[in-house]
Each structure stands twice: as C-alpha cells, then as structure tokens.
Amino acid sequence: MPTDHRRSRRIEAVRGGWGAALLISPDAVLGTVHGLHVDRKSRIVTRILGARHLVQALSSGVRPSAEVLAMGVWVDAVHALTALGLAVADRHRARAGLTDAAMAALWAAAGHHDLAPSSATPPDRRTVRDQLAVLVLSHVPAGPGLLSRAGNR
C-alpha cells in the first residue's frame, strides 16, 4: 500500500469484493464462512452488510481524506461491537457473530493504522463526504478522539 493514504487504499478493493460476495451470494457466504442455516432474515441482513461494505469501499478506496478514514474506523468498530452482541445474544449465530466481529475489527485496525501519519483537510478544502464525516464524528461516542487522531484539533 502506498504510504500516502490519499492516493489509494488497496485494502478497500478486498472490502469491495467481500461486499459484492455478500450482496450476490449471501447463502454461500453464510453457509460456508459462517456455518449458518440460511433464513430470510439472515439473507436480508447479509445483503445490507454487503451494500455497506461496497459503499465504504467506494468512499474510502481512492483519495480518502483523514476525516473519511476516521469515519470508516468508527463504522467498523461499531460493526465489530454489534457483531459481538449478536454472538452473545444468539448462540446459534455465535460463530457468525464472532467471525464478523473479527473481520470488522481488522478493517477498523487497518483504518486506524492509516490514520497515524494523516493530517486534517483544511476546512476550505473539505468535500461533502469530509464535511459529513466531521459532522457525524463530532456527535458520536469516540468520534472526537478519531477526529483528533485524523489531525482535527
């Protein structure tokens, strides 16, 4: 991966592929990777998560700002926590929840790592996605800390 996160993040191509697999073939992913009996609810949730991964891959894959990366870290961390909640709440889906939590935690860690050398986008140069990321992160738990790591003081 290039050292300058603003050029591209190749890891997002992997995320995009994963998202596409979840959207196109949720039964195969749920049955093979997660070892689940596939029902209608699982299929719908899996497709929603696939769409989420595709959107995040598209917004974070090419020339992402530090603010957009920070937002991705937050989304992935929340995803990991909710997947752990699934593992605790539903024993039949525990394997799926733990697998999903581990994957989301790895995405969050990769994004957090990429924030280390980053610098904030000057307010007059922020795109709509940068402004949205700053707005959201300013109001969610742990968001201000991520903004600070992204160079926003």
N, C-alpha and C positions, 0 to 999 in steps of 0.2 A: 504494500500500500504506500502511496506517496506520503511523505511526511507532512505535506500541506493538505490538511483535511478539506480545504476549499476546492481542490481540483476534483477529486472523486473519492468515493469510498467503495472499493471493490466488494467489501463485505455486504453491501446493500444489494449486489447482484444475487448473492446467495439468499438474502432475505426475500427478494422478489421471486426467486424460484420457489422458495418454500411457500410463500403466499399464493403463488399460482397453483402449486400442488394442492394446497388446502381448498382452494376455490374449485378446481377442476375435478379432483378426485378425493373428496373428503372420506369416502368409505375406505379406500385403500390406506390412507394415512391413519385413520382411526383404528382400523383393524390390524395393520402391520406394525406401525410405530407405537401406538398406544395400547394395543391388545384389547380394544373395546368391542363390545357388541354395539353395532351402529343403529341408533334410533333416529327419529325425525329431529328431535331437539339437538342431539349431538351434531348431526349433519348441518343444521342451520347455524349453530354456534361456530362450528369449524369454518364454514364459509365466511361468516362475519370476520373471524380472526384472519382468514386468508386475505380478505379485502383490506383489513387494517394493515397487514404486513406489506401489501402492494403499495398502498398509499404512502406508508412510511418509507419504503424503499425509493419510491419516486421523489419524495420530498427531501430525503437525506442522501441520495446517491450521488448527485452531481452538484458540485459547488455549494455544499451546505454551509450556512453561517454557524458560528458558535452557538447562537441562540436556538437554531433549529436542531443542532446536535443535542443541546441540553434538553429540549422538549422531548426528543426521542429517548433520551436516557430516562426521563421521568415516566413516559408512557410504558417503556419496557419494564421498569421497576414496579410500577403498579400492576402490570400484567403478571409479573412473577409472583407478587403477593396474592393476587386474586386466584392464581392457579394453585398456590399453596393452600388457600382457603378451600378450594374445590377438593384437594387431596384429603384434607381433614374432615370436611363435611360429608363426603360421599365415598365410602370405602370401595365401592365398585369402580369408581373413577380415580382412585388414588394414584395408580400408575400413570394415567394420562395427566393428572394434575402435577405430579412430581416431574415428569418428563417436560411438560410445557413450562413449568416454573424454572427448571434448569436452563432450557433454551432461552427464555426471556431474560433470565439473569445474565447469561452470556452476551446477549445483544446489549443489555444495559452496561455491562462491564466494558465492552468494546467501545461503545459511545463515550463512556466516562473517560476511558483512556485517551480517546481522540480529543477530548476537551482540554487535556493537560497543557498543550502548547498554544491553545487558541487565544484569540483576542476578540473583544466585542466589536460588533459592527457599529460604526458611528451612527447616531440616531438619524442623521440626514441621509444616510445611505441604506437604511433598512428597507427591505422589500415587505410586501404584505405578509408573507409567511414569517419573516423575522418579527414583525410587529405583533402578529398573533401569538407567536411563541413567548415573547416578553410579557404580553398581557396575561396569558394563561399562567405562566410560571410565577408571575408576581402574586398570584392569588391561591396557589395550591400548596399543600404541605411539602416541604423540602424544595419547592421551586426556587425561592430566593437564593438558597445555597447553590443550586445548579447555575443560576444566572451569574452569581459571583464567580464561580469556577470558570464560566464562559467569558469572564472579563468585564461583566457589567457590575459596576460599583454603585 
